[in-house]
């Protein structure tokens, strides 16, 4: 009976300690994630913005970047795909008010080091700039499209193109402004 009581007390103390630690770290972790997201947004836009407005919908979150004259300079959107070689790829896509791609930042992936992880390299990312839903065949060149696939990482290349298209569609269909300025 005594070992059961001791194990019960240890279990209760452990659970209590874990709950306290989780409670103490929840807010600092959330703040750190927001700072990382802000830094990612700053990296995808080729301009400096003065204010950032967050708009959340059922599907995703949009970030509106405004200049000092309160003019919309860019829109960023969180998007993802499960079609990566190793599963989930999350990106933050930035576009101009005319919905031309300004850039993207990979927020999360588990693609193969040295192959698929090149989806976050400038040489690969550069090909997406200035593209829109309408002016691009979003399949890889191997399949007759416009996207240069990474050598030995075609699946990762297709997945990024898929996530970019998804982000453009979110902006086109769900961006809560009646018309993009």
Backbone as JSON, one array per atom type, in Angstrom:
{
  "sequence": "XXXXXXXXXXXXXXXXXXXXXXXXXXXXXXXXXXXXXXXXXXXXXXXXXXXXXXXXXXXXXXXXXXXXXXXXXXXXXXXXXXXXXXXXXXXXXXXXXXXXXXXXXXXXXXXXXXXXXXXXXXXXXXXXXXXXXXXXXXXXXXXXXXXXXXXXXXXXXXXXXXXXXXXXXXXXXXXXXXXXX",
  "N": [[0.82, -1.19, 0.0], [1.94, 1.2, 0.74], [3.89, 1.84, -1.38], [2.1, 2.51, -3.43], [0.85, 4.81, -2.46], [3.05, 6.54, -2.3], [3.83, 6.65, -5.03], [1.51, 7.82, -6.08], [1.55, 10.35, -4.83], [3.97, 11.35, -5.89], [3.26, 11.39, -8.59], [1.15, 13.28, -8.57], [2.53, 15.56, -7.68], [4.36, 15.83, -9.79], [2.64, 16.3, -11.98], [1.49, 18.7, -11.15], [3.75, 20.37, -11.08], [4.47, 20.34, -13.82], [2.2, 21.6, -14.9], [2.43, 24.15, -13.75], [4.87, 25.05, -14.83], [4.21, 25.03, -17.57], [2.22, 26.98, -17.57], [3.73, 29.22, -16.79], [5.44, 29.52, -18.96], [3.88, 29.82, -21.24], [3.02, 32.42, -22.18], [5.57, 33.81, -22.71], [6.49, 32.13, -24.79], [4.51, 32.49, -26.75], [4.89, 35.23, -27.29], [7.51, 35.15, -28.3], [7.05, 33.63, -30.64], [5.43, 35.4, -32.09], [7.25, 37.48, -32.47], [9.12, 36.17, -34.09], [7.51, 35.72, -36.32], [6.99, 38.34, -37.12], [9.57, 39.11, -37.84], [9.97, 37.37, -39.99], [8.04, 38.37, -41.75], [9.14, 40.89, -42.23], [11.35, 40.07, -43.67], [10.29, 39.04, -46.06], [9.16, 41.17, -47.4], [10.23, 43.66, -49.66], [10.55, 46.22, -48.73], [10.42, 48.77, -46.19], [8.09, 48.82, -43.65], [5.66, 50.73, -41.8], [3.49, 50.1, -40.16], [1.69, 47.2, -39.1], [-1.03, 45.26, -39.72], [-3.14, 42.76, -38.48], [-5.26, 40.33, -39.81], [-7.62, 37.93, -39.28], [-9.07, 35.02, -40.64], [-11.36, 32.26, -41.18], [-9.82, 30.33, -42.49], [-7.11, 31.2, -42.56], [-4.44, 33.53, -41.66], [-3.99, 36.93, -42.36], [-1.59, 39.47, -43.02], [-1.29, 42.86, -43.08], [0.75, 45.24, -44.49], [1.59, 48.53, -43.95], [2.62, 51.77, -45.15], [4.14, 54.9, -44.02], [2.27, 56.77, -44.79], [-0.06, 55.51, -44.43], [-0.77, 53.79, -46.47], [-1.53, 50.81, -48.11], [1.02, 48.54, -48.58], [1.78, 45.91, -48.87], [0.69, 42.46, -48.6], [0.71, 39.75, -46.49], [0.41, 36.22, -46.12], [-0.36, 33.32, -44.27], [0.3, 30.02, -45.16], [0.14, 26.55, -46.14], [1.21, 23.19, -46.99], [0.69, 19.69, -47.24], [2.09, 18.17, -48.92], [4.83, 17.89, -49.13], [8.01, 16.17, -49.43], [8.68, 15.1, -46.98], [6.34, 15.59, -45.68], [4.54, 18.1, -43.97], [4.85, 21.48, -45.03], [5.23, 24.76, -44.19], [4.6, 28.09, -45.11], [5.16, 31.64, -45.33], [3.71, 33.89, -47.3], [4.31, 36.71, -49.27], [2.74, 39.39, -50.94], [2.21, 42.01, -53.38], [-0.11, 44.8, -53.37], [-1.34, 44.42, -55.81], [-1.37, 41.76, -56.07], [0.99, 40.47, -56.87], [3.73, 38.35, -56.43], [5.98, 39.03, -53.85], [7.76, 37.72, -52.28], [8.64, 34.81, -50.29], [8.75, 33.06, -47.17], [9.98, 30.22, -45.66], [8.47, 28.74, -42.99], [8.3, 26.34, -41.65], [9.53, 23.07, -42.13], [10.41, 19.69, -42.97], [12.09, 18.71, -44.84], [14.52, 16.86, -46.8], [17.82, 17.31, -45.74], [20.18, 19.2, -47.59], [19.0, 18.59, -49.99], [15.91, 18.75, -50.45], [15.65, 20.8, -48.61], [16.51, 23.05, -49.83], [14.48, 24.6, -50.68], [14.22, 26.91, -49.34], [16.22, 28.52, -50.12], [17.75, 31.43, -51.62], [18.19, 31.28, -54.46], [16.31, 29.43, -55.44], [13.93, 30.58, -54.5], [13.8, 33.02, -55.8], [12.67, 32.73, -58.35], [9.93, 32.92, -58.03], [9.18, 35.53, -57.67], [7.24, 38.38, -58.63], [5.36, 36.85, -59.92], [1.97, 35.82, -60.61], [-1.3, 34.4, -59.95], [-2.5, 34.19, -62.44], [-0.5, 34.59, -64.42], [1.2, 32.43, -64.57], [2.13, 29.04, -65.08], [1.72, 26.76, -62.79], [2.98, 24.29, -62.43], [5.87, 22.12, -62.29], [8.78, 22.47, -64.43], [9.53, 20.04, -65.53], [7.12, 18.8, -65.83], [5.97, 20.37, -67.75], [5.5, 22.95, -66.87], [6.11, 26.24, -65.37], [7.85, 26.37, -63.21], [11.04, 25.99, -61.94], [12.35, 23.0, -60.95], [14.01, 21.68, -58.04], [17.05, 19.89, -58.24], [16.84, 16.47, -57.78], [14.85, 16.87, -55.94], [12.16, 17.13, -56.66], [9.6, 16.69, -55.63], [9.54, 18.29, -53.32], [9.8, 20.79, -54.56], [7.43, 20.91, -56.09], [5.65, 20.91, -53.96], [6.15, 23.38, -52.66], [5.36, 25.12, -54.71], [2.68, 24.45, -54.74], [1.89, 25.33, -52.16], [2.34, 28.06, -52.46], [0.49, 28.71, -54.49], [-1.84, 28.09, -53.1], [-1.75, 30.08, -51.11], [-1.95, 32.39, -52.74], [-4.51, 31.94, -53.74], [-5.97, 32.07, -51.34], [-5.66, 34.81, -50.78], [-6.87, 35.9, -53.07], [-9.51, 34.88, -52.89], [-10.37, 34.96, -50.18], [-9.39, 37.12, -48.82], [-10.29, 39.68, -46.75], [-10.98, 42.21, -47.72], [-13.0, 44.1, -49.93], [-11.96, 44.8, -52.38], [-8.64, 44.57, -53.38], [-6.49, 47.16, -52.61]],
  "CA": [[0.0, 0.0, 0.0], [2.83, 2.36, 0.85], [4.4, 2.25, -2.69], [1.02, 3.13, -4.2], [0.68, 6.16, -1.94], [4.23, 7.32, -2.71], [3.72, 6.89, -6.47], [0.42, 8.77, -6.27], [2.04, 11.68, -4.43], [4.96, 11.76, -6.9], [2.5, 11.7, -9.81], [0.43, 14.54, -8.36], [3.54, 16.63, -7.65], [4.89, 15.99, -11.16], [1.61, 16.93, -12.81], [1.37, 20.07, -10.7], [4.94, 21.08, -11.54], [4.34, 20.52, -15.26], [1.17, 22.6, -15.14], [2.97, 25.46, -13.36], [5.89, 25.41, -15.84], [3.48, 25.34, -18.81], [1.55, 28.26, -17.35], [4.74, 30.27, -16.76], [6.12, 29.67, -20.26], [2.91, 29.99, -22.34], [3.07, 33.78, -22.73], [6.85, 34.09, -23.38], [6.56, 31.38, -26.04], [3.63, 33.19, -27.7], [5.57, 36.48, -27.66], [8.64, 34.78, -29.16], [6.51, 33.22, -31.94], [5.01, 36.61, -32.78], [8.46, 38.2, -32.89], [9.66, 35.43, -35.22], [6.64, 35.96, -37.46], [7.25, 39.72, -37.54], [10.88, 39.09, -38.53], [9.75, 36.69, -41.27], [7.31, 39.33, -42.6], [10.11, 41.9, -42.64], [12.25, 39.46, -44.65], [9.66, 38.78, -47.36], [8.83, 42.41, -48.08], [11.43, 44.39, -50.07], [10.4, 47.6, -48.29], [10.22, 48.93, -44.76], [6.72, 49.26, -43.38], [5.5, 51.42, -40.53], [2.53, 49.41, -39.31], [1.28, 45.87, -39.53], [-2.37, 44.94, -39.25], [-3.43, 41.33, -38.57], [-6.65, 40.01, -40.11], [-7.76, 36.48, -39.2], [-10.28, 34.43, -41.19], [-11.5, 30.85, -40.81], [-8.8, 29.52, -43.13], [-5.72, 31.64, -42.4], [-4.21, 34.86, -41.13], [-3.39, 37.88, -43.29], [-0.87, 40.58, -42.4], [-1.28, 44.0, -43.98], [1.87, 46.14, -44.21], [1.28, 49.9, -44.37], [3.71, 52.75, -45.06], [3.87, 56.0, -43.09], [1.07, 57.49, -45.25], [-1.16, 54.57, -44.21], [-1.09, 53.15, -47.74], [-1.21, 49.38, -48.12], [2.2, 48.24, -49.41], [1.88, 44.48, -49.1], [-0.14, 41.55, -47.83], [1.33, 38.44, -46.25], [-0.58, 35.21, -45.73], [0.16, 32.03, -43.82], [-0.22, 28.92, -45.96], [0.91, 25.31, -45.95], [0.85, 22.01, -47.78], [1.13, 18.4, -46.69], [2.62, 17.43, -50.07], [6.28, 17.83, -49.14], [8.58, 14.83, -49.38], [8.59, 14.67, -45.59], [5.08, 16.05, -45.08], [4.13, 19.49, -43.85], [5.68, 22.65, -45.32], [4.49, 25.99, -43.9], [5.27, 29.27, -45.61], [4.54, 32.95, -45.22], [3.79, 34.42, -48.65], [4.09, 38.15, -49.34], [2.37, 39.88, -52.26], [1.9, 43.43, -53.5], [-1.56, 45.0, -53.44], [-1.81, 43.9, -57.1], [-1.25, 40.31, -55.91], [2.23, 39.94, -57.44], [4.55, 37.81, -55.35], [7.17, 39.77, -53.44], [8.66, 36.74, -51.71], [8.08, 33.92, -49.28], [9.66, 32.57, -46.13], [9.58, 28.92, -45.13], [8.37, 28.77, -41.54], [8.51, 24.99, -41.11], [9.61, 21.94, -43.06], [11.29, 18.59, -42.57], [12.61, 18.17, -46.09], [15.83, 16.25, -46.71], [18.94, 18.26, -45.73], [21.04, 19.16, -48.77], [18.18, 18.42, -51.2], [14.63, 19.45, -50.35], [15.71, 22.01, -47.77], [16.89, 24.18, -50.68], [13.27, 25.38, -50.97], [14.35, 28.18, -48.62], [17.42, 29.21, -50.62], [17.41, 32.54, -52.52], [18.19, 30.92, -55.88], [15.03, 28.79, -55.73], [12.84, 31.49, -54.17], [13.8, 34.16, -56.73], [11.82, 32.46, -59.52], [8.53, 33.19, -57.72], [8.93, 36.97, -57.62], [6.45, 39.03, -59.66], [4.38, 35.94, -60.5], [0.59, 35.89, -60.12], [-2.06, 33.19, -60.28], [-2.85, 34.18, -63.85], [0.6, 34.64, -65.39], [2.13, 31.32, -64.32], [1.73, 27.63, -65.06], [2.29, 26.44, -61.48], [3.61, 22.98, -62.35], [7.31, 22.19, -62.52], [9.17, 22.41, -65.85], [9.54, 18.62, -65.91], [5.74, 18.48, -66.19], [5.5, 21.35, -68.71], [5.14, 24.2, -66.21], [7.06, 27.36, -65.3], [8.64, 26.33, -61.98], [12.27, 25.18, -61.98], [12.42, 22.11, -59.8], [15.33, 21.43, -57.48], [17.59, 18.59, -58.63], [16.59, 15.39, -56.81], [13.87, 17.31, -54.95], [10.99, 17.56, -57.41], [8.43, 16.67, -54.75], [9.62, 19.51, -52.5], [9.55, 21.92, -55.46], [5.99, 20.9, -56.36], [4.95, 21.25, -52.72], [6.25, 24.82, -52.46], [4.49, 25.74, -55.71], [1.32, 24.2, -54.26], [1.64, 26.22, -51.03], [2.27, 29.43, -53.0], [-0.81, 28.83, -55.16], [-2.85, 28.11, -52.03], [-1.69, 31.42, -50.52], [-2.52, 33.33, -53.71], [-5.95, 31.71, -53.76], [-6.51, 32.64, -50.1], [-5.73, 36.26, -50.95], [-7.83, 36.17, -54.12], [-10.87, 34.48, -52.54], [-10.76, 35.14, -48.79], [-8.89, 38.36, -48.23], [-11.56, 40.3, -46.36], [-11.25, 43.51, -48.35], [-13.82, 43.88, -51.13], [-11.0, 44.82, -53.48], [-7.31, 44.89, -52.91], [-6.19, 48.53, -53.04]],
  "C": [[0.87, 1.27, 0.0], [3.41, 2.79, -0.52], [3.33, 2.94, -3.55], [0.81, 4.58, -3.77], [1.83, 7.06, -2.38], [4.17, 7.64, -4.2], [2.6, 7.89, -6.79], [0.86, 10.18, -5.94], [3.05, 12.21, -5.45], [4.25, 12.16, -8.19], [1.77, 13.03, -9.7], [1.4, 15.72, -8.36], [4.11, 16.9, -9.05], [3.89, 16.69, -12.05], [1.44, 18.4, -12.44], [2.55, 20.91, -11.19], [4.89, 21.33, -13.04], [3.31, 21.59, -15.6], [1.68, 24.0, -14.83], [3.99, 25.94, -14.41], [5.21, 25.79, -17.15], [2.81, 26.7, -18.7], [2.55, 29.42, -17.38], [5.37, 30.53, -18.13], [5.17, 29.95, -21.42], [3.04, 31.38, -22.98], [4.42, 34.11, -23.36], [7.01, 33.34, -24.7], [5.71, 32.05, -27.11], [4.28, 34.48, -28.18], [6.73, 36.18, -28.61], [8.16, 34.37, -30.55], [6.07, 34.44, -32.74], [6.2, 37.42, -33.28], [9.1, 37.51, -34.1], [8.83, 35.67, -36.48], [6.86, 37.37, -38.01], [8.56, 39.79, -38.33], [10.75, 38.44, -39.9], [9.03, 37.63, -42.24], [8.26, 40.4, -43.1], [11.05, 41.36, -43.72], [11.59, 39.28, -46.01], [9.3, 40.05, -48.12], [10.1, 43.18, -48.41], [11.37, 45.87, -49.68], [10.24, 47.61, -46.78], [8.81, 49.44, -44.55], [6.63, 49.85, -41.98], [4.51, 50.74, -39.59], [2.11, 48.1, -39.94], [-0.06, 45.56, -38.89], [-2.62, 43.45, -39.47], [-4.92, 41.13, -38.79], [-6.76, 38.49, -40.15], [-9.1, 36.06, -39.79], [-10.35, 32.98, -40.73], [-10.32, 30.02, -41.3], [-7.36, 29.9, -42.76], [-5.66, 33.01, -41.74], [-3.51, 35.7, -42.19], [-2.69, 38.96, -42.48], [-0.78, 41.69, -43.43], [-0.15, 44.94, -43.56], [1.56, 47.51, -44.81], [2.51, 50.79, -44.24], [3.29, 53.89, -44.14], [2.65, 56.83, -43.5], [-0.19, 56.64, -45.1], [-1.68, 53.98, -45.52], [-0.66, 51.69, -47.67], [-0.07, 49.11, -49.09], [2.29, 46.76, -49.75], [0.97, 43.69, -48.18], [0.64, 40.25, -47.69], [0.24, 37.49, -45.79], [0.15, 33.95, -45.31], [-0.5, 30.94, -44.66], [0.66, 27.7, -45.77], [0.45, 24.25, -46.94], [1.38, 20.77, -47.06], [1.86, 17.59, -47.76], [4.13, 17.41, -50.16], [6.77, 16.39, -49.06], [8.48, 14.25, -47.97], [7.35, 15.23, -44.9], [4.93, 17.56, -45.11], [5.23, 20.5, -44.2], [4.79, 23.86, -45.06], [5.29, 27.17, -44.42], [4.47, 30.52, -45.27], [4.78, 33.61, -46.57], [3.47, 35.91, -48.63], [3.79, 38.58, -50.77], [2.16, 41.39, -52.2], [0.38, 43.58, -53.48], [-2.17, 44.51, -54.77], [-1.7, 42.37, -57.17], [-0.09, 39.7, -56.7], [3.11, 39.51, -56.28], [5.77, 38.68, -55.12], [8.22, 38.82, -52.87], [7.92, 35.81, -50.77], [9.17, 33.5, -48.32], [9.12, 31.23, -45.67], [9.61, 29.01, -43.61], [8.66, 27.42, -40.91], [8.61, 24.0, -42.26], [10.51, 20.87, -42.44], [11.86, 17.92, -43.82], [14.06, 17.71, -45.91], [16.94, 17.31, -46.74], [19.81, 18.08, -46.98], [20.28, 18.97, -50.06], [16.94, 19.29, -51.1], [14.68, 20.7, -49.51], [16.16, 23.24, -48.56], [15.68, 25.02, -51.1], [13.33, 26.75, -50.3], [15.58, 28.97, -49.06], [17.03, 30.3, -51.62], [17.32, 32.15, -53.99], [16.86, 30.28, -56.29], [13.88, 29.79, -55.55], [12.7, 32.62, -55.19], [12.84, 33.96, -57.9], [10.33, 32.77, -59.28], [8.18, 34.68, -57.76], [8.2, 37.47, -58.86], [5.42, 38.1, -60.33], [3.01, 36.17, -59.86], [-0.09, 34.56, -60.43], [-2.25, 33.07, -61.78], [-1.66, 34.08, -64.8], [1.58, 33.47, -65.28], [1.44, 29.98, -64.46], [2.44, 27.04, -63.85], [2.8, 25.01, -61.34], [5.1, 23.14, -62.63], [7.62, 21.99, -64.0], [9.16, 20.98, -66.37], [8.15, 18.18, -66.38], [5.13, 19.51, -67.14], [5.14, 22.71, -68.12], [6.27, 25.23, -66.22], [8.03, 27.29, -64.12], [9.85, 25.41, -62.14], [12.31, 24.31, -60.74], [13.87, 21.96, -59.33], [15.78, 20.04, -57.9], [17.41, 17.61, -57.48], [15.61, 15.79, -55.71], [12.62, 17.86, -55.65], [9.75, 17.63, -56.53], [8.4, 17.92, -53.88], [9.31, 20.74, -53.33], [8.06, 22.04, -55.77], [5.21, 21.34, -55.12], [4.99, 22.75, -52.45], [5.34, 25.55, -53.46], [3.03, 25.6, -55.28], [0.97, 25.15, -53.11], [1.52, 27.66, -51.49], [0.91, 29.66, -53.68], [-1.93, 28.91, -54.12], [-2.9, 29.5, -51.37], [-2.28, 32.47, -51.44], [-4.03, 33.18, -53.79], [-6.62, 32.24, -52.49], [-6.68, 34.15, -50.26], [-6.81, 36.63, -51.97], [-9.28, 35.93, -53.67], [-11.31, 34.87, -51.13], [-10.26, 36.41, -48.15], [-10.1, 39.23, -47.98], [-11.85, 41.68, -46.93], [-12.03, 43.26, -49.63], [-12.97, 43.95, -52.39], [-9.66, 45.21, -52.9], [-6.95, 46.25, -53.49], [-5.05, 48.57, -54.01]]
}
